[in-house]
Amino acid sequence: MSAPGVLLARQAFSGGAPGLRSQILLAAICSGYGVGAAVGWGSPEVALVMGDFGLSAAALVAAISCFIYARSRHSRFRPAWMLFAVSSAMASCGNAIWGWYEVVLDREVPSPSIADLFFLCFAPPAIVGLLVLAKRPVTRAGWVCLALDAWLIGGSLLTLSWSIALAHTARVQGESVAPAALALAYPLLDIVLVSLVLALHFRRSATNRSAVNTAIAALALTVLCDALFTSPLLRESYRSGQLLDAGWFAGSLLLAYAPWGARRTPEAARLPRGSRHPSRPVAGSLAALTPYLAAAVCTLGILYNVIEGRRVDRVVVLTGCTVVLALVVRQGIMLLDNIALTHELAQKENHFRSLVQGSSDVIMIAAPSGVLRYVSPAAAGVYGRDAEELVGSELACLIHPEDLRRVVHEVRRFLAASPADEPTTRIDCRFRSGSGDWLNVESTVNRHQGGLLFNSRDITERVRLQAQLQHNAEHDPLTDLPNRALFTERVRQALTGRRAGDSGTAVLFIDLDGFKGVNDRLGHLAGDELLIQAARRLQESVRSGDTAARLGGDEFAALVVGDGSRDQSAREYQVHEIADRLRLTLSQPYRVDGREVRVAASIGVAFAEPAITPTDLMRNADLAMYRAKAAGKDRVELYAPQMQADVVRRTELAARLRSALREGEFALLHQPVVSLATGRIAAVAAQARWRSSQGIMFTPAEFLRVADTAETPEAARTAELGRWLLEEAVKQAAERSRVGHRVPVSVRLSAGRLLDKSLPLGSIEALLTRHGLPSGALVIELADSDPRISFDDLEQRLVALRRLGVRIALDGFGSGYAAINALRRLPVDVLKLDRGLVEGVVESARLHKITAGLLRIACDLGMQSVADGVDVPEQVLALRAMGCTHGQGMAFSGPLDEYRLRRALVREEFPVPGGIALPVLTGGVLPARNGSNNETRVPPT
C-alpha cells in the first residue's frame, strides 16, 4: 500500500493540479486501507506492519506535501503549512517508533515511551498552524472574544468528556502519576485542537478557502480518531492495523492533498461576491450561537453526572463555573461592542442623511412596481415639487410620454444585464416640474433591493446650450440660414430618404451680381445688411418643405424637394419658374442706410439623377450658376452635362500650359497691322501659338480666355503664359530693331493682369531696359475691363506705363458700355474696333452707321484707329471710306513666323484695294490683337 502513497507525493512534488483523477486515487487508497483494516489484513503480522509503518508512511507523505507547498512561490500562508508539515512529521516518527517496538522488537510498547512524546508533539504545531490560517481580529476585544470562544468550546468539551470518560481514566491510572498524566494528555490536547478547529471554522481567511477547509477536515478526522482511541473501551481492545487506523491514515492523506486541492477550481475566486458564499448567513448564525452551544454542552456534562447518580466532580464544577464566567464576560464585551456599533451607525446615518438632504441632485428610490418610495428634499429646488408630494406617485406619470417608451426599454435592459457587467446605467428624459413645464433630467440608475435608485440632476440649461451650439454650428451667423454643412446634409436626406430617386428634386445656386461694388462703395456693414435682406427674401420665397441656405460670401442656395411628378419636362418648367421668380425677387432694390441699392442674381439649377451624390448635385448647380454669370449675369441656367465636360477640358488644358511652356511647345507669331491708305506695315501684333505633337500650330484662345479671368483657379497657372508672351515679344522686337526693322509690337493684356502683383511696374521697365527696346516700340492692348477692377488704380498704372514710352490701345472698342467709361477716364492712344463691328460693316447699314460714328469719335479725340478682323477687300474699302486709319486681318496677311515676317518687312507694304490715298494721321500705330483665325480651336488633349 506504500506505492500509491508515493505516487500521491510525486504529484504533490510536481505542483500540478490534482484534478478529478487525484481525488479518485485518494478515495481508492483510503478505501483500500479501510477494507484491509476491516478484514484484519489477512494475518496479524501484516496488520502490525500496516497499522504502524503504513500510518507512518501516510504521515510522512503529508509532511512532505505540506513542506513542498510551503516552499512554492504561490503559497501565501507558508508558516501555517510548514507547521502542518512539522505536525505530520511528529505523527510519522511516533508511528515509526511504535512499529519498531511491535514489529521489529516484537514486544509491547512501554508506557510511557518515546512514541508518546512524538504523538504529544503532533497537536501544538497543528494548533499554531490553525491560528495562522485564521482571520486575525483587528481589535483587542476581538482577540479576547476569540480566546473566550475557544475556552467556551474547550471547557464544554472538557466537562462533557470528563463526566463520561476522563474521570474514570484518571481514577484507574491514579496509582501512577506518569500513566495518568499520559492518559489525560492525549484527550486534553485533542480538546484544545477541536476547540480551535470549531472556533476558527467561522473565522478562516477567504484566501485559498478550499485548501483551508480540506486541512481543517483532515485535522478534525485525526482528532475524532484520537477521541475514540482515548475511550477506555477502545483503548483496552485496540491493536495496530484495526479499523481505527484507517481514520488516521485517511486524515494524513487528506492533509497531504489539502494544499493542492484548491487548484481544482480557480474560477471560484472570480465568482461575483454575491454568489461566492451562498451559505454565509447560515455560517454567521452558527458563529453567533457558538457560546450558547458551548454552554449547552457544559450543562449536558453536569446533567449526565446527576442522571447517573454520581457525585458532581470538582473538575466539572470548576470547569462549568469558568465556562459560565467566560460566557458572561463575552456577552458583556458583545454588549459594549453593540452599543459602540449602534452609536457609529447613528453617526453614519446622520452623515449620509445630511449628504442626501444637502445634495443638489435629487435621489429617488422606486419600487419594482415603479412607485416612488423615497424622494430627497432637493426635489423642491430642482423640480419645484415637495418630496412628500412625489412619494407614492408612479414614476411613469412624471416622464414625458414621448420619452417613456425609451426609458422603460432602457430600464428593462439594465435589469436583465448582470450586475457585475453593468452596475449602473444613465437615462436622459424630460420630467414634469411643479409649474407644468418639462425639465431635461439626467439620472444615474442603480439597483436597490429589487427596485431602482435614481440620482437625478437638472440639465435643462446644458441641453439648451448644446442645442444652441448645434444650431450655431449648422447655421450662418449673419443670416441665420442653414450653412453649407447643414445644406449638404439636407440634400443627402432628400436623395436617400423616402424621396430617393425623385428626379424632381433640384438644387439652386444663387450669386448676387454687383455685391462687391456695394461693399466697396458703402462698406462691409452695408453689405451685411444687404445680405440679411436678401436672405429674408429668399427664405420667404421658398416653400415650407424646401431649404434656403447661405454658402458663404454672396452665394446662396435653395433645395427644392420633388413632388413625385413623373413629367420631367413639366417639373423642369416649374422649377425654372421658381428660380426666375427668385431672381426677380432678389433683383428688386434694397434699402440700405437710407440709400437704394440694386444687385442682380445669377442662378444655376441642377436636377437630381439616379445614384447621384450630394456633392455632385451641388457641383452641377454651381457649374450652372457660373455659366449664368458667364452668359451675361442676371439670368437662370439649367445644368447640362456639357458644362462639366467643358470644365474638365478647360482644367486639363490649363494644367498642360506650364508643361507646354517648359518644354518649348509654344511659338510666337506676329500679324501685320497695315495702313489702309498706303498698305505699309505700321506695327505687328504678337500672338502665341501652340505647336502640337504633330507639328501643327494652334491658337491658344482658350488659354487666353482663362488668363483674362482674374478669379478663376486656372488664372494663376496661365499667368506664366502672359509673362512669356510679353518677354518674348519685347525680345524679338529688339532683335528686329537692331537689324533695321523698327516696327512697334503690340501685346494684349487684361486690366486684371496689369494690376496683378505678379507683374509689377518695375518689371516692364526692366524688360525694356534689358533688351534695349526704344520708346514707342511697345504697345499694350488693354482688353475689356472687369467691372470689379478699380478705374483709379488702372488709370494710375497706365499713366506710369506711358511715362516709360509705352503706348496704350483700347481693345474691343464698341463691344460694351465699359468701353465708353474707359475712353472717358483712361489715357488711351489708339482705339481698336471690335471684330463684331467689322464683320457686318458691309452688309448691315445699322453697323455701318455705328462704326462710322465710333471712328468719328476717335478722329475728334486725335486717336488712331485699328479695325480688327479685316478679312475681305470690301471691308477695307468701307472702313477706309469711314476714316479708319489701320486694319488687321486676312485681307493683308495672317500671323507670320519670324522668317516670313522679316520678308514682309523688307517688302514694307501690302497692296490696298482701290488705290485711292486718303489722309493718314501721323505717328505710329498700335499693334492689334489676334488675327481673324483666333477662333481656331485647340484640339482636345
Secondary structure as GFF3:
##gff-version 3
##sequence-region A 1 941
A	DSSP	alpha_helix	2	14	.	.	.	ID=ss1
A	DSSP	alpha_helix	19	38	.	.	.	ID=ss2
A	DSSP	three_ten_helix	40	42	.	.	.	ID=ss3
A	DSSP	alpha_helix	44	49	.	.	.	ID=ss4
A	DSSP	pi_helix	50	54	.	.	.	ID=ss5
A	DSSP	alpha_helix	55	71	.	.	.	ID=ss6
A	DSSP	alpha_helix	78	99	.	.	.	ID=ss7
A	DSSP	pi_helix	100	104	.	.	.	ID=ss8
A	DSSP	alpha_helix	114	120	.	.	.	ID=ss9
A	DSSP	alpha_helix	123	133	.	.	.	ID=ss10
A	DSSP	alpha_helix	140	161	.	.	.	ID=ss11
A	DSSP	pi_helix	162	166	.	.	.	ID=ss12
A	DSSP	alpha_helix	167	172	.	.	.	ID=ss13
A	DSSP	alpha_helix	177	201	.	.	.	ID=ss14
A	DSSP	alpha_helix	209	230	.	.	.	ID=ss15
A	DSSP	alpha_helix	232	237	.	.	.	ID=ss16
A	DSSP	alpha_helix	243	261	.	.	.	ID=ss17
A	DSSP	three_ten_helix	262	264	.	.	.	ID=ss18
A	DSSP	three_ten_helix	266	270	.	.	.	ID=ss19
A	DSSP	alpha_helix	273	276	.	.	.	ID=ss20
A	DSSP	alpha_helix	280	307	.	.	.	ID=ss21
A	DSSP	alpha_helix	314	358	.	.	.	ID=ss22
A	DSSP	beta_strand	362	366	.	.	.	ID=ss23
A	DSSP	beta_strand	372	375	.	.	.	ID=ss24
A	DSSP	alpha_helix	379	382	.	.	.	ID=ss25
A	DSSP	alpha_helix	387	390	.	.	.	ID=ss26
A	DSSP	three_ten_helix	395	397	.	.	.	ID=ss27
A	DSSP	alpha_helix	401	416	.	.	.	ID=ss28
A	DSSP	beta_strand	424	432	.	.	.	ID=ss29
A	DSSP	beta_strand	438	448	.	.	.	ID=ss30
A	DSSP	beta_strand	451	458	.	.	.	ID=ss31
A	DSSP	alpha_helix	460	474	.	.	.	ID=ss32
A	DSSP	alpha_helix	484	496	.	.	.	ID=ss33
A	DSSP	beta_strand	506	513	.	.	.	ID=ss34
A	DSSP	alpha_helix	515	522	.	.	.	ID=ss35
A	DSSP	alpha_helix	524	541	.	.	.	ID=ss36
A	DSSP	beta_strand	547	552	.	.	.	ID=ss37
A	DSSP	beta_strand	555	560	.	.	.	ID=ss38
A	DSSP	alpha_helix	568	586	.	.	.	ID=ss39
A	DSSP	beta_strand	590	592	.	.	.	ID=ss40
A	DSSP	beta_strand	595	597	.	.	.	ID=ss41
A	DSSP	beta_strand	600	607	.	.	.	ID=ss42
A	DSSP	alpha_helix	614	630	.	.	.	ID=ss43
A	DSSP	beta_strand	636	638	.	.	.	ID=ss44
A	DSSP	alpha_helix	641	662	.	.	.	ID=ss45
A	DSSP	beta_strand	666	675	.	.	.	ID=ss46
A	DSSP	beta_strand	681	691	.	.	.	ID=ss47
A	DSSP	beta_strand	697	698	.	.	.	ID=ss48
A	DSSP	alpha_helix	701	708	.	.	.	ID=ss49
A	DSSP	alpha_helix	715	738	.	.	.	ID=ss50
A	DSSP	beta_strand	745	749	.	.	.	ID=ss51
A	DSSP	alpha_helix	751	754	.	.	.	ID=ss52
A	DSSP	alpha_helix	761	771	.	.	.	ID=ss53
A	DSSP	beta_strand	778	782	.	.	.	ID=ss54
A	DSSP	alpha_helix	791	803	.	.	.	ID=ss55
A	DSSP	beta_strand	807	813	.	.	.	ID=ss56
A	DSSP	alpha_helix	817	825	.	.	.	ID=ss57
A	DSSP	beta_strand	830	833	.	.	.	ID=ss58
A	DSSP	alpha_helix	835	839	.	.	.	ID=ss59
A	DSSP	alpha_helix	845	860	.	.	.	ID=ss60
A	DSSP	beta_strand	864	868	.	.	.	ID=ss61
A	DSSP	alpha_helix	873	881	.	.	.	ID=ss62
A	DSSP	beta_strand	886	888	.	.	.	ID=ss63
A	DSSP	alpha_helix	898	907	.	.	.	ID=ss64
###
